[in-house]
Amino acid sequence: MPIPKRVARFNTRVTNRVMLRIAGWTPGFAIVTHTGRRSGRVYRTPVNVVRDGDRYVFALTYGADSDWVRNVLAAGRCEVETRRRTLELSDPELFTDSTRRLIPIPARWILQLANVDEFIALTPTR
């Protein structure tokens, strides 16, 4: 079970405001820019990210039913800012990996403690 929704609400109001200032350049983090499915509003969400070859893999710490994930799946694309670069990503693929093998060891342990095993992978648009 991913992190509880009440924690997500707190993070949306408090933690994300801080993370948005550093996630675009901090290793292991990124800012996903996505468009609301119903509102059409543009959102920026700090997330954990790792590279897997050409793919960018995001740990779904709040589960696959998070708004940002649903928005990306509906649009089939998003932009990601990581390490001071902005890329357009597409072809989202949800998957489960209980081994968390793509994640570096310290983060893998944290995700395991939080019981996070859902991920979304996207590839750069060419």
TIVO-2410 file (N, C-alpha, C; in nm, 3 decimals):
# residues 126
REC num residu      c1      c2      c3 atome chaine
REC   1      M   0.084  -0.118   0.000     N      A
REC   1      M   0.000   0.000   0.000    CA      A
REC   1      M   0.089   0.124   0.000     C      A
REC   2      P   0.066   0.216  -0.094     N      A
REC   2      P   0.145   0.339  -0.099    CA      A
REC   2      P   0.120   0.428   0.022     C      A
REC   3      I   0.190   0.538   0.025     N      A
REC   3      I   0.178   0.635   0.134    CA      A
REC   3      I   0.033   0.685   0.141     C      A
REC   4      P  -0.025   0.700   0.261     N      A
REC   4      P  -0.165   0.741   0.275    CA      A
REC   4      P  -0.195   0.877   0.211     C      A
REC   5      K  -0.319   0.894   0.165     N      A
REC   5      K  -0.362   1.017   0.097    CA      A
REC   5      K  -0.354   1.140   0.187     C      A
REC   6      R  -0.372   1.123   0.317     N      A
REC   6      R  -0.363   1.239   0.406    CA      A
REC   6      R  -0.221   1.296   0.406     C      A
REC   7      V  -0.122   1.208   0.393     N      A
REC   7      V   0.016   1.255   0.381    CA      A
REC   7      V   0.034   1.328   0.250     C      A
REC   8      A  -0.027   1.277   0.144     N      A
REC   8      A  -0.020   1.342   0.013    CA      A
REC   8      A  -0.080   1.482   0.019     C      A
REC   9      R  -0.192   1.498   0.088     N      A
REC   9      R  -0.255   1.631   0.099    CA      A
REC   9      R  -0.163   1.728   0.173     C      A
REC  10      F  -0.101   1.681   0.281     N      A
REC  10      F  -0.006   1.766   0.354    CA      A
REC  10      F   0.110   1.804   0.262     C      A
REC  11      N   0.166   1.706   0.193     N      A
REC  11      N   0.279   1.733   0.104    CA      A
REC  11      N   0.242   1.830  -0.007     C      A
REC  12      T   0.121   1.820  -0.060     N      A
REC  12      T   0.077   1.911  -0.165    CA      A
REC  12      T   0.077   2.055  -0.114     C      A
REC  13      R   0.034   2.074   0.009     N      A
REC  13      R   0.024   2.210   0.064    CA      A
REC  13      R   0.155   2.263   0.121     C      A
REC  14      V   0.241   2.174   0.172     N      A
REC  14      V   0.360   2.220   0.243    CA      A
REC  14      V   0.489   2.175   0.175     C      A
REC  15      T   0.514   2.047   0.175     N      A
REC  15      T   0.642   1.994   0.128    CA      A
REC  15      T   0.668   2.025  -0.019     C      A
REC  16      N   0.566   2.011  -0.103     N      A
REC  16      N   0.586   2.034  -0.247    CA      A
REC  16      N   0.631   2.176  -0.278     C      A
REC  17      R   0.587   2.272  -0.200     N      A
REC  17      R   0.628   2.411  -0.223    CA      A
REC  17      R   0.779   2.427  -0.206     C      A
REC  18      V   0.834   2.356  -0.109     N      A
REC  18      V   0.979   2.359  -0.088    CA      A
REC  18      V   1.048   2.279  -0.199     C      A
REC  19      M   0.997   2.160  -0.226     N      A
REC  19      M   1.059   2.071  -0.326    CA      A
REC  19      M   1.059   2.131  -0.466     C      A
REC  20      L   0.959   2.210  -0.499     N      A
REC  20      L   0.956   2.272  -0.632    CA      A
REC  20      L   1.075   2.364  -0.654     C      A
REC  21      R   1.133   2.415  -0.547     N      A
REC  21      R   1.250   2.503  -0.559    CA      A
REC  21      R   1.379   2.427  -0.588     C      A
REC  22      I   1.384   2.297  -0.551     N      A
REC  22      I   1.510   2.222  -0.566    CA      A
REC  22      I   1.501   2.098  -0.654     C      A
REC  23      A   1.379   2.047  -0.679     N      A
REC  23      A   1.364   1.919  -0.748    CA      A
REC  23      A   1.414   1.922  -0.893     C      A
REC  24      G   1.417   2.037  -0.955     N      A
REC  24      G   1.460   2.046  -1.095    CA      A
REC  24      G   1.609   2.029  -1.115     C      A
REC  25      W   1.686   2.036  -1.007     N      A
REC  25      W   1.832   2.021  -1.021    CA      A
REC  25      W   1.892   1.918  -0.925     C      A
REC  26      T   1.814   1.869  -0.830     N      A
REC  26      T   1.865   1.772  -0.733    CA      A
REC  26      T   1.863   1.631  -0.793     C      A
REC  27      P   1.975   1.557  -0.785     N      A
REC  27      P   1.976   1.420  -0.837    CA      A
REC  27      P   1.868   1.334  -0.771     C      A
REC  28      G   1.801   1.253  -0.853     N      A
REC  28      G   1.696   1.165  -0.803    CA      A
REC  28      G   1.559   1.227  -0.798     C      A
REC  29      F   1.551   1.355  -0.829     N      A
REC  29      F   1.423   1.426  -0.827    CA      A
REC  29      F   1.398   1.493  -0.961     C      A
REC  30      A   1.273   1.528  -0.984     N      A
REC  30      A   1.235   1.600  -1.106    CA      A
REC  30      A   1.106   1.675  -1.078     C      A
REC  31      I   1.072   1.762  -1.171     N      A
REC  31      I   0.943   1.830  -1.167    CA      A
REC  31      I   0.868   1.788  -1.293     C      A
REC  32      V   0.752   1.728  -1.274     N      A
REC  32      V   0.668   1.688  -1.386    CA      A
REC  32      V   0.566   1.799  -1.411     C      A
REC  33      T   0.561   1.847  -1.534     N      A
REC  33      T   0.461   1.946  -1.574    CA      A
REC  33      T   0.355   1.872  -1.654     C      A
REC  34      H   0.231   1.880  -1.608     N      A
REC  34      H   0.121   1.806  -1.670    CA      A
REC  34      H  -0.004   1.892  -1.672     C      A
REC  35      T  -0.099   1.855  -1.757     N      A
REC  35      T  -0.222   1.931  -1.774    CA      A
REC  35      T  -0.338   1.853  -1.713     C      A
REC  36      G  -0.421   1.925  -1.637     N      A
REC  36      G  -0.537   1.861  -1.572    CA      A
REC  36      G  -0.631   1.801  -1.674     C      A
REC  37      R  -0.682   1.683  -1.645     N      A
REC  37      R  -0.772   1.611  -1.735    CA      A
REC  37      R  -0.901   1.688  -1.757     C      A
REC  38      R  -0.955   1.746  -1.653     N      A
REC  38      R  -1.084   1.816  -1.663    CA      A
REC  38      R  -1.067   1.967  -1.668     C      A
REC  39      S  -0.975   2.019  -1.588     N      A
REC  39      S  -0.961   2.164  -1.576    CA      A
REC  39      S  -0.881   2.226  -1.690     C      A
REC  40      G  -0.789   2.149  -1.749     N      A
REC  40      G  -0.700   2.205  -1.850    CA      A
REC  40      G  -0.589   2.290  -1.790     C      A
REC  41      R  -0.587   2.298  -1.658     N      A
REC  41      R  -0.486   2.377  -1.586    CA      A
REC  41      R  -0.351   2.306  -1.590     C      A
REC  42      V  -0.244   2.383  -1.594     N      A
REC  42      V  -0.109   2.326  -1.594    CA      A
REC  42      V  -0.061   2.315  -1.450     C      A
REC  43      Y  -0.009   2.196  -1.416     N      A
REC  43      Y   0.041   2.168  -1.282    CA      A
REC  43      Y   0.188   2.130  -1.288     C      A
REC  44      R   0.258   2.157  -1.178     N      A
REC  44      R   0.398   2.115  -1.162    CA      A
REC  44      R   0.407   2.035  -1.033     C      A
REC  45      T   0.457   1.912  -1.046     N      A
REC  45      T   0.460   1.820  -0.932    CA      A
REC  45      T   0.602   1.766  -0.913     C      A
REC  46      P   0.660   1.782  -0.794     N      A
REC  46      P   0.792   1.723  -0.768    CA      A
REC  46      P   0.778   1.572  -0.748     C      A
REC  47      V   0.871   1.498  -0.807     N      A
REC  47      V   0.865   1.351  -0.804    CA      A
REC  47      V   1.006   1.293  -0.792     C      A
REC  48      N   1.011   1.163  -0.759     N      A
REC  48      N   1.137   1.088  -0.763    CA      A
REC  48      N   1.152   1.028  -0.902     C      A
REC  49      V   1.275   1.031  -0.956     N      A
REC  49      V   1.297   0.978  -1.091    CA      A
REC  49      V   1.433   0.910  -1.099     C      A
REC  50      V   1.440   0.805  -1.181     N      A
REC  50      V   1.566   0.739  -1.214    CA      A
REC  50      V   1.566   0.714  -1.365     C      A
REC  51      R   1.685   0.704  -1.421     N      A
REC  51      R   1.698   0.669  -1.563    CA      A
REC  51      R   1.714   0.519  -1.577     C      A
REC  52      D   1.653   0.466  -1.682     N      A
REC  52      D   1.668   0.326  -1.719    CA      A
REC  52      D   1.688   0.324  -1.870     C      A
REC  53      G   1.813   0.336  -1.913     N      A
REC  53      G   1.840   0.350  -2.056    CA      A
REC  53      G   1.783   0.482  -2.103     C      A
REC  54      D   1.697   0.477  -2.205     N      A
REC  54      D   1.631   0.599  -2.254    CA      A
REC  54      D   1.511   0.639  -2.169     C      A
REC  55      R   1.459   0.547  -2.091     N      A
REC  55      R   1.337   0.573  -2.016    CA      A
REC  55      R   1.364   0.650  -1.887     C      A
REC  56      Y   1.264   0.725  -1.846     N      A
REC  56      Y   1.262   0.790  -1.716    CA      A
REC  56      Y   1.157   0.716  -1.633     C      A
REC  57      V   1.198   0.667  -1.516     N      A
REC  57      V   1.110   0.586  -1.432    CA      A
REC  57      V   1.080   0.665  -1.305     C      A
REC  58      F   0.951   0.675  -1.273     N      A
REC  58      F   0.904   0.752  -1.158    CA      A
REC  58      F   0.841   0.656  -1.057     C      A
REC  59      A   0.883   0.665  -0.932     N      A
REC  59      A   0.822   0.587  -0.825    CA      A
REC  59      A   0.689   0.651  -0.789     C      A
REC  60      L   0.584   0.571  -0.784     N      A
REC  60      L   0.450   0.623  -0.755    CA      A
REC  60      L   0.423   0.609  -0.606     C      A
REC  61      T   0.481   0.700  -0.530     N      A
REC  61      T   0.475   0.693  -0.384    CA      A
REC  61      T   0.334   0.706  -0.329     C      A
REC  62      Y   0.243   0.765  -0.405     N      A
REC  62      Y   0.103   0.775  -0.362    CA      A
REC  62      Y   0.012   0.687  -0.446     C      A
REC  63      G   0.069   0.601  -0.529     N      A
REC  63      G  -0.009   0.508  -0.608    CA      A
REC  63      G  -0.042   0.559  -0.747     C      A
REC  64      A  -0.090   0.468  -0.830     N      A
REC  64      A  -0.121   0.499  -0.970    CA      A
REC  64      A  -0.246   0.585  -0.985     C      A
REC  65      D  -0.324   0.601  -0.878     N      A
REC  65      D  -0.444   0.684  -0.889    CA      A
REC  65      D  -0.419   0.830  -0.848     C      A
REC  66      S  -0.293   0.868  -0.832     N      A
REC  66      S  -0.260   1.009  -0.805    CA      A
REC  66      S  -0.300   1.094  -0.925     C      A
REC  67      D  -0.340   1.216  -0.897     N      A
REC  67      D  -0.386   1.304  -1.005    CA      A
REC  67      D  -0.280   1.323  -1.113     C      A
REC  68      W  -0.153   1.343  -1.072     N      A
REC  68      W  -0.053   1.369  -1.175    CA      A
REC  68      W  -0.036   1.249  -1.266     C      A
REC  69      V  -0.045   1.129  -1.211     N      A
REC  69      V  -0.031   1.007  -1.292    CA      A
REC  69      V  -0.150   0.995  -1.386     C      A
REC  70      R  -0.270   1.016  -1.335     N      A
REC  70      R  -0.390   1.008  -1.419    CA      A
REC  70      R  -0.387   1.112  -1.530     C      A
REC  71      N  -0.335   1.232  -1.498     N      A
REC  71      N  -0.324   1.337  -1.601    CA      A
REC  71      N  -0.226   1.296  -1.710     C      A
REC  72      V  -0.112   1.242  -1.671     N      A
REC  72      V  -0.010   1.200  -1.768    CA      A
REC  72      V  -0.064   1.086  -1.855     C      A
REC  73      L  -0.131   0.990  -1.793     N      A
REC  73      L  -0.188   0.879  -1.870    CA      A
REC  73      L  -0.293   0.928  -1.968     C      A
REC  74      A  -0.377   1.022  -1.925     N      A
REC  74      A  -0.483   1.074  -2.013    CA      A
REC  74      A  -0.424   1.150  -2.131     C      A
REC  75      A  -0.320   1.229  -2.105     N      A
REC  75      A  -0.259   1.309  -2.212    CA      A
REC  75      A  -0.161   1.226  -2.295     C      A
REC  76      G  -0.106   1.122  -2.236     N      A
REC  76      G  -0.006   1.042  -2.305    CA      A
REC  76      G   0.130   1.108  -2.312     C      A
REC  77      R   0.146   1.215  -2.234     N      A
REC  77      R   0.271   1.290  -2.237    CA      A
REC  77      R   0.281   1.381  -2.114     C      A
REC  78      C   0.403   1.435  -2.095     N      A
REC  78      C   0.428   1.537  -1.993    CA      A
REC  78      C   0.563   1.598  -2.024     C      A
REC  79      E   0.598   1.699  -1.950     N      A
REC  79      E   0.734   1.753  -1.953    CA      A
REC  79      E   0.797   1.723  -1.819     C      A
REC  80      V   0.928   1.704  -1.820     N      A
REC  80      V   0.999   1.678  -1.696    CA      A
REC  80      V   1.122   1.768  -1.693     C      A
REC  81      E   1.144   1.829  -1.577     N      A
REC  81      E   1.263   1.910  -1.554    CA      A
REC  81      E   1.348   1.835  -1.454     C      A
REC  82      T   1.466   1.795  -1.497     N      A
REC  82      T   1.557   1.723  -1.410    CA      A
REC  82      T   1.700   1.760  -1.445     C      A
REC  83      R   1.779   1.780  -1.342     N      A
REC  83      R   1.919   1.818  -1.360    CA      A
REC  83      R   1.934   1.940  -1.453     C      A
REC  84      R   1.844   2.035  -1.434     N      A
REC  84      R   1.843   2.163  -1.508    CA      A
REC  84      R   1.813   2.147  -1.657     C      A
REC  85      R   1.754   2.035  -1.696     N      A
REC  85      R   1.713   2.011  -1.835    CA      A
REC  85      R   1.563   1.988  -1.837     C      A
REC  86      T   1.499   2.034  -1.944     N      A
REC  86      T   1.357   2.009  -1.962    CA      A
REC  86      T   1.339   1.922  -2.085     C      A
REC  87      L   1.265   1.813  -2.067     N      A
REC  87      L   1.242   1.717  -2.175    CA      A
REC  87      L   1.092   1.691  -2.188     C      A
REC  88      E   1.048   1.664  -2.310     N      A
REC  88      E   0.911   1.617  -2.330    CA      A
REC  88      E   0.916   1.465  -2.332     C      A
REC  89      L   0.829   1.404  -2.251     N      A
REC  89      L   0.822   1.259  -2.241    CA      A
REC  89      L   0.685   1.212  -2.289     C      A
REC  90      S   0.682   1.089  -2.342     N      A
REC  90      S   0.555   1.033  -2.390    CA      A
REC  90      S   0.554   0.882  -2.370     C      A
REC  91      D   0.449   0.820  -2.417     N      A
REC  91      D   0.430   0.676  -2.410    CA      A
REC  91      D   0.439   0.623  -2.266     C      A
REC  92      P   0.351   0.674  -2.177     N      A
REC  92      P   0.356   0.627  -2.037    CA      A
REC  92      P   0.323   0.479  -2.026     C      A
REC  93      E   0.397   0.413  -1.938     N      A
REC  93      E   0.376   0.270  -1.912    CA      A
REC  93      E   0.376   0.248  -1.761     C      A
REC  94      L   0.262   0.204  -1.708     N      A
REC  94      L   0.253   0.169  -1.567    CA      A
REC  94      L   0.304   0.028  -1.548     C      A
REC  95      F   0.377   0.005  -1.438     N      A
REC  95      F   0.419  -0.131  -1.407    CA      A
REC  95      F   0.443  -0.145  -1.257     C      A
REC  96      T   0.442  -0.268  -1.213     N      A
REC  96      T   0.468  -0.302  -1.074    CA      A
REC  96      T   0.598  -0.381  -1.068     C      A
REC  97      D   0.681  -0.349  -0.970     N      A
REC  97      D   0.806  -0.421  -0.951    CA      A
REC  97      D   0.835  -0.430  -0.802     C      A
REC  98      S   0.801  -0.543  -0.743     N      A
REC  98      S   0.821  -0.560  -0.599    CA      A
REC  98      S   0.968  -0.568  -0.561     C      A
REC  99      T   1.057  -0.593  -0.658     N      A
REC  99      T   1.201  -0.595  -0.629    CA      A
REC  99      T   1.261  -0.455  -0.631     C      A
REC 100      R   1.192  -0.360  -0.696     N      A
REC 100      R   1.239  -0.221  -0.707    CA      A
REC 100      R   1.381  -0.216  -0.765     C      A
REC 101      R   1.413  -0.308  -0.853     N      A
REC 101      R   1.549  -0.327  -0.904    CA      A
REC 101      R   1.605  -0.206  -0.979     C      A
REC 102      L   1.520  -0.120  -1.032     N      A
REC 102      L   1.569  -0.003  -1.107    CA      A
REC 102      L   1.611   0.112  -1.016     C      A
REC 103      I   1.576   0.102  -0.890     N      A
REC 103      I   1.597   0.212  -0.796    CA      A
REC 103      I   1.729   0.191  -0.723     C      A
REC 104      P   1.811   0.296  -0.707     N      A
REC 104      P   1.936   0.284  -0.630    CA      A
REC 104      P   1.908   0.237  -0.487     C      A
REC 105      I   2.005   0.169  -0.429     N      A
REC 105      I   1.986   0.100  -0.301    CA      A
REC 105      I   1.928   0.187  -0.188     C      A
REC 106      P   1.981   0.302  -0.153     N      A
REC 106      P   1.920   0.373  -0.038    CA      A
REC 106      P   1.773   0.405  -0.063     C      A
REC 107      A   1.741   0.452  -0.184     N      A
REC 107      A   1.601   0.484  -0.216    CA      A
REC 107      A   1.518   0.357  -0.223     C      A
REC 108      R   1.576   0.247  -0.270     N      A
REC 108      R   1.505   0.119  -0.277    CA      A
REC 108      R   1.459   0.077  -0.138     C      A
REC 109      W   1.546   0.094  -0.037     N      A
REC 109      W   1.510   0.058   0.100    CA      A
REC 109      W   1.394   0.144   0.150     C      A
REC 110      I   1.399   0.272   0.120     N      A
REC 110      I   1.292   0.362   0.164    CA      A
REC 110      I   1.160   0.324   0.098     C      A
REC 111      L   1.164   0.297  -0.033     N      A
REC 111      L   1.042   0.256  -0.102    CA      A
REC 111      L   0.989   0.123  -0.049     C      A
REC 112      Q   1.080   0.035  -0.013     N      A
REC 112      Q   1.039  -0.094   0.043    CA      A
REC 112      Q   0.971  -0.073   0.178     C      A
REC 113      L   1.028   0.013   0.263     N      A
REC 113      L   0.965   0.042   0.393    CA      A
REC 113      L   0.826   0.103   0.376     C      A
REC 114      A   0.811   0.186   0.272     N      A
REC 114      A   0.682   0.249   0.244    CA      A
REC 114      A   0.590   0.159   0.162     C      A
REC 115      N   0.640   0.041   0.126     N      A
REC 115      N   0.564  -0.057   0.047    CA      A
REC 115      N   0.523  -0.002  -0.090     C      A
REC 116      V   0.613   0.074  -0.151     N      A
REC 116      V   0.588   0.130  -0.284    CA      A
REC 116      V   0.650   0.039  -0.388     C      A
REC 117      D   0.564  -0.014  -0.476     N      A
REC 117      D   0.614  -0.101  -0.583    CA      A
REC 117      D   0.551  -0.069  -0.718     C      A
REC 118      E   0.483   0.045  -0.728     N      A
REC 118      E   0.423   0.089  -0.854    CA      A
REC 118      E   0.510   0.199  -0.915     C      A
REC 119      F   0.524   0.194  -1.048     N      A
REC 119      F   0.608   0.288  -1.120    CA      A
REC 119      F   0.542   0.326  -1.252     C      A
REC 120      I   0.585   0.438  -1.306     N      A
REC 120      I   0.546   0.477  -1.441    CA      A
REC 120      I   0.674   0.512  -1.515     C      A
REC 121      A   0.686   0.463  -1.637     N      A
REC 121      A   0.803   0.491  -1.721    CA      A
REC 121      A   0.758   0.568  -1.844     C      A
REC 122      L   0.838   0.665  -1.884     N      A
REC 122      L   0.812   0.742  -2.005    CA      A
REC 122      L   0.940   0.756  -2.083     C      A
REC 123      T   0.928   0.777  -2.213     N      A
REC 123      T   1.045   0.792  -2.299    CA      A
REC 123      T   1.046   0.931  -2.361     C      A
REC 124      P   1.164   0.986  -2.387     N      A
REC 124      P   1.171   1.118  -2.450    CA      A
REC 124      P   1.107   1.117  -2.589     C      A
REC 125      T   1.035   1.223  -2.619     N      A
REC 125      T   0.976   1.240  -2.751    CA      A
REC 125      T   1.087   1.279  -2.847     C      A
REC 126      R   1.090   1.217  -2.959     N      A
REC 126      R   1.197   1.246  -3.056    CA      A
REC 126      R   1.150   1.340  -3.163     C      A
***
